[in-house]
Amino acid sequence: MTPFSGFPAHMSFTPIPNIFFSEIMPEIDDTLELKVILVVLALLYRRKGHPKYINLAELEADPVMVSNVGNKGRDYLETCLDRAVSKKIFIKAISGDGEPIYLLNSEANVLAIDKISGIKSAIMPKAAIAEAETEDDIFALYEENIGLLTPLVCDELAAAEQIYPKSWIKEAITEAVSLNKRSWRYISRILENWATQGKDGTFKRNTEEDGDKYTRGKYGHVVKS
């Protein structure tokens, strides 16, 4: 193995939440377990779509994982990941074919699992995961075209789905992208305008009654601003 010669001038970074160093890393005594967790965090960060997940087969075949933990095998990887699940670092779900998959234990992913499965269980059918990664899903569409799905944005998208037709939300995202106005605030204003002025004669809300319901919510200040 070639000795490390230092960091180059231009390189990619993988963000690690600060809480990992203050609350999680002190609880990990096994060096190989720590390596598994760090590799999974890096792989999840680079994944496309929403929710981001990775399965055991991919981990077994990943060259970075192999170089760090050697040929320990599937059982060892699953044991390390189950420990990470017990520490609430990851969420473990089961695909339709019984394959374990892993997601970061974030509020956004908990909301996504609840939305897809209809229950707050870490059991997610494979077909539902595939559906969530298509452009028909507003969460995936937002992340791919607007920006990072924060818990606040997930709450806003979930609230918008209860108020506006899903097709409107997709069209509003598309319009915002075409105008290079990539923000939830701009998208919400498009939706508000369509709701108050009507759109194709298909949908018009009582803005005094229903619009206030949307702007009075926990994150209503984002829409109003």
C-alpha positions as CSV (number, residue, x, y, z in Angstrom):
1,M,0.0,0.0,0.0
2,T,1.4,3.4,-1.0
3,P,2.2,5.6,2.0
4,F,0.0,8.7,2.4
5,S,1.7,11.7,1.1
6,G,-0.5,14.5,2.3
7,F,-3.7,16.2,1.2
8,P,-3.8,17.7,-2.3
9,A,-4.7,21.3,-3.1
10,H,-8.1,20.3,-4.6
11,M,-10.2,17.5,-3.1
12,S,-13.7,16.4,-2.3
13,F,-15.1,16.5,1.3
14,T,-17.7,14.4,3.1
15,P,-19.5,16.3,5.8
16,I,-19.9,14.7,9.2
17,P,-22.3,16.2,11.7
18,N,-20.6,17.8,14.7
19,I,-22.8,15.7,17.0
20,F,-21.1,12.6,15.7
21,F,-17.8,13.6,17.4
22,S,-19.4,14.8,20.6
23,E,-22.0,12.2,21.3
24,I,-21.5,9.2,19.0
25,M,-17.7,8.6,18.6
26,P,-17.1,8.4,22.4
27,E,-19.4,5.4,22.6
28,I,-17.6,3.4,19.9
29,D,-14.8,1.3,21.2
30,D,-14.3,-1.0,18.2
31,T,-12.0,0.6,15.5
32,L,-13.4,-1.6,12.7
33,E,-17.0,-0.7,13.7
34,L,-16.0,3.0,13.5
35,K,-14.6,2.4,10.0
36,V,-17.8,0.8,8.9
37,I,-19.9,3.7,10.2
38,L,-17.6,6.3,8.5
39,V,-17.7,4.5,5.2
40,V,-21.5,4.2,5.3
41,L,-21.8,7.9,6.1
42,A,-19.6,8.7,3.1
43,L,-21.6,6.4,0.8
44,L,-24.9,7.7,1.9
45,Y,-23.8,11.3,1.3
46,R,-23.0,10.6,-2.3
47,R,-26.3,8.8,-3.0
48,K,-28.9,10.4,-5.2
49,G,-32.6,10.5,-4.6
50,H,-34.7,10.5,-1.5
51,P,-34.6,8.8,0.9
52,K,-30.9,7.9,0.6
53,Y,-30.1,4.3,1.6
54,I,-27.6,1.6,1.0
55,N,-27.8,-2.2,1.2
56,L,-25.5,-4.9,2.4
57,A,-24.6,-6.2,-1.0
58,E,-23.4,-2.8,-2.0
59,L,-21.3,-2.5,1.2
60,E,-19.7,-5.9,0.6
61,A,-18.7,-4.9,-2.9
62,D,-17.5,-1.4,-2.1
63,P,-13.7,-1.1,-2.5
64,V,-13.3,1.4,0.3
65,M,-15.2,-0.8,2.7
66,V,-13.1,-3.8,1.7
67,S,-9.8,-1.9,2.1
68,N,-10.9,-0.8,5.6
69,V,-12.4,-4.0,7.1
70,G,-10.9,-6.7,4.9
71,N,-12.8,-9.9,4.1
72,K,-14.8,-10.0,7.3
73,G,-17.9,-11.0,5.5
74,R,-21.6,-10.1,5.5
75,D,-22.2,-11.3,9.0
76,Y,-19.5,-9.0,10.4
77,L,-20.8,-6.0,8.5
78,E,-24.4,-6.6,9.6
79,T,-23.3,-6.9,13.2
80,C,-21.4,-3.6,13.0
81,L,-24.4,-1.9,11.4
82,D,-26.8,-3.4,13.9
83,R,-24.7,-1.9,16.7
84,A,-24.9,1.5,14.9
85,V,-28.7,1.0,14.6
86,S,-28.8,0.4,18.4
87,K,-26.8,3.6,18.9
88,K,-29.5,5.4,16.7
89,I,-26.9,6.4,14.0
90,F,-28.8,4.5,11.3
91,I,-32.3,3.2,10.6
92,K,-32.5,-0.4,9.5
93,A,-35.3,-1.2,7.0
94,I,-36.1,-4.4,5.1
95,S,-36.7,-4.4,1.4
96,G,-39.3,-6.4,-0.4
97,D,-36.9,-9.2,-1.1
98,G,-35.8,-9.3,2.6
99,E,-32.5,-7.4,2.0
100,P,-31.5,-5.1,4.9
101,I,-31.0,-1.5,3.9
102,Y,-29.7,1.4,6.0
103,L,-30.5,5.1,6.2
104,L,-29.2,7.9,8.3
105,N,-31.3,8.3,11.4
106,S,-32.4,11.8,10.6
107,E,-35.7,13.5,11.0
108,A,-36.1,13.8,7.3
109,N,-35.6,10.1,6.8
110,V,-38.0,9.2,9.6
111,L,-40.6,11.4,7.9
112,A,-39.9,9.8,4.5
113,I,-40.3,6.3,5.9
114,D,-43.5,7.3,7.6
115,K,-44.8,8.9,4.3
116,I,-43.9,5.9,2.2
117,S,-45.1,3.1,4.4
118,G,-47.9,4.8,6.2
119,I,-46.5,3.7,9.6
120,K,-43.6,4.8,11.8
121,S,-41.8,1.4,11.3
122,A,-38.4,0.8,9.8
123,I,-39.9,-1.6,7.4
124,M,-40.1,-0.3,3.9
125,P,-41.2,-2.3,0.8
126,K,-38.6,-2.3,-2.0
127,A,-41.3,-1.1,-4.5
128,A,-42.0,1.9,-2.3
129,I,-38.3,2.8,-2.2
130,A,-38.1,2.7,-5.9
131,E,-41.2,4.9,-6.2
132,A,-39.7,7.4,-3.8
133,E,-36.6,7.8,-6.0
134,T,-38.5,8.7,-9.2
135,E,-39.2,12.2,-10.3
136,D,-42.9,11.7,-9.4
137,D,-42.0,12.0,-5.8
138,I,-41.9,15.7,-4.7
139,F,-39.2,15.0,-2.1
140,A,-36.9,13.5,-4.7
141,L,-37.8,16.2,-7.3
142,Y,-37.0,19.0,-4.8
143,E,-33.7,17.5,-3.7
144,E,-32.6,16.9,-7.3
145,N,-33.5,20.3,-8.6
146,I,-33.7,22.8,-5.7
147,G,-31.4,21.7,-2.8
148,L,-30.8,19.8,0.3
149,L,-33.9,18.3,2.1
150,T,-33.7,19.8,5.6
151,P,-36.2,18.8,8.3
152,L,-37.9,22.2,7.8
153,V,-38.2,21.7,4.0
154,C,-39.6,18.2,4.6
155,D,-42.2,19.6,6.9
156,E,-43.2,22.3,4.4
157,L,-43.4,19.8,1.5
158,A,-45.5,17.4,3.6
159,A,-47.8,20.3,4.6
160,A,-48.1,21.5,1.0
161,E,-49.2,18.0,-0.1
162,Q,-52.2,18.4,2.3
163,I,-53.2,21.7,0.7
164,Y,-52.3,21.6,-3.0
165,P,-52.7,19.0,-5.7
166,K,-49.4,17.1,-6.1
167,S,-49.2,18.0,-9.7
168,W,-49.2,21.7,-8.7
169,I,-46.2,21.2,-6.4
170,K,-44.3,19.5,-9.2
171,E,-45.1,22.2,-11.7
172,A,-44.2,24.9,-9.2
173,I,-40.8,23.3,-8.6
174,T,-40.3,23.1,-12.4
175,E,-41.3,26.7,-12.9
176,A,-38.9,27.8,-10.1
177,V,-36.0,25.9,-11.7
178,S,-36.8,27.5,-15.1
179,L,-36.6,30.9,-13.6
180,N,-33.5,30.0,-11.6
181,K,-35.4,30.8,-8.3
182,R,-34.3,27.7,-6.4
183,S,-35.9,28.1,-3.0
184,W,-38.9,26.8,-1.1
185,R,-40.0,30.4,-0.4
186,Y,-40.4,31.1,-4.1
187,I,-42.1,27.7,-4.8
188,S,-44.6,28.4,-2.0
189,R,-45.4,31.8,-3.5
190,I,-46.2,30.3,-6.8
191,L,-48.5,27.9,-5.1
192,E,-50.2,30.7,-3.2
193,N,-50.7,32.7,-6.4
194,W,-52.3,29.7,-8.1
195,A,-54.5,29.1,-5.1
196,T,-55.8,32.7,-4.9
197,Q,-56.0,33.4,-8.6
198,G,-57.0,30.0,-9.8
199,K,-55.0,27.8,-12.2
200,D,-56.6,26.3,-15.3
201,G,-60.0,26.5,-13.5
202,T,-59.2,23.3,-11.6
203,F,-58.5,24.5,-8.1
204,K,-59.2,27.6,-6.0
205,R,-59.0,27.9,-2.3
206,N,-60.7,30.1,0.3
207,T,-57.5,31.9,1.1
208,E,-58.9,33.6,4.3
209,E,-59.8,30.2,5.7
210,D,-57.2,27.8,4.1
211,G,-54.3,30.1,3.4
212,D,-54.1,31.1,7.0
213,K,-54.1,27.5,8.0
214,Y,-50.9,27.0,6.0
215,T,-49.2,30.2,7.2
216,R,-50.1,29.8,10.8
217,G,-48.1,26.5,11.1
218,K,-44.9,25.9,12.8
219,Y,-42.9,27.2,9.8
220,G,-45.4,29.7,8.5
221,H,-42.9,32.5,8.8
222,V,-41.0,30.9,5.9
223,V,-44.0,31.2,3.6
224,K,-44.9,34.7,4.7
225,S,-41.3,36.1,4.3
